[in-house]
Amino acid sequence: MNSLLTLKEVTLRYGSHAVLEDIVLSLEPGEIGGLLGGSGSGKSTLLRAIAGFESLAKGEIIFSGRVIASAAGSVPAHQRGIGMVFQDHALFPHLNVADNIAFGLRMLGKKQRLYRVNELLEMIGLAECSQRFPHELSGGQQQRVALARALAQWPALILLDEPFASLDTELRQRLAMDVRALLKLHNTAALLVTHDQREAFAMADRVGLLADSRLQQWATPYALYHEPANRAVAEFVGEGVFLPAALLSERCLHMSLGEFCRLHDFPTANSGRVDVLVRPDDVVHDDDSAVRALVVSKQFRGADFLYTLQLDDGSQVLSLVPSHHDHSIGELIGIRVEFDHLIAFA
């Protein structure tokens, strides 16, 4: 299958400062991608470059088989055929919901336009709100109208820039899943910018981390979490701690939690030492284990607790434990380690 969107060594600079450098990624038709990164990492800038609002210093952006941006020039934003939903919704306050959705459908006849608007209203669950104005809608309703307007011309690609940032947690989670289902239903590809990892993991087929002006990794959410390409990804994605370990051989090491081996060689370390990534789901609460750890702190999360545990050597690990195991701070509990993915960095 040919990629719908391809970025080849995309570089963008403000003066001498490189905001984005050598970005390489691709999206297939109907695929949803997510971009994570800290504030100022260039997530929204990359989206704006794809949309046509930023110029490239180097590289190419290819959409539907044609180059739409390069250092030599670019196709104007309104000629790219790419939809975009901004964080602030950007609805027209003087137009009602139906007219907001119909705004980009002037090329259709009146009957076709009405049919398309009604179809979209049904799809977003706001058929009864067609004559309301934006100020009469909730934030979630406004977001759905903005999405419907972006989808009205059925673009092959839609760009979503922190689209749920202004919504409360419960609403944004529900809306994120509704949007994913909607995009998949119409085989519309999307690229989502968000600072919320759970949102990116729930919505996207592939996720990338932008840091230090570069795309550190572009992979499935599962691979990003369990197989981070480098320490920057491991530190940013999910929760966990690094524990020092001594290499016993190319594939075995010793750390405070015991001796562990894996199928593939560990990274070469001149000192013979590595840092091992220990996730909360690697540390299992086991009353029968001889290894004991001190409960230093805990966070109740409903279905589970996130315990911070101190080992005999003073180092600390995190452990995700079902919430019916309610242990007190200062209590010693048994633990064992189950490394399905043993990740170490030199």
Order of alpha helices (4+ residues) and beta strands (2+ residues): beta-beta-beta-alpha-beta-beta-beta-beta-alpha-alpha-alpha-beta-alpha-beta-alpha-beta-beta-alpha-alpha-beta-beta-beta-beta-beta-beta-beta-beta-beta-beta
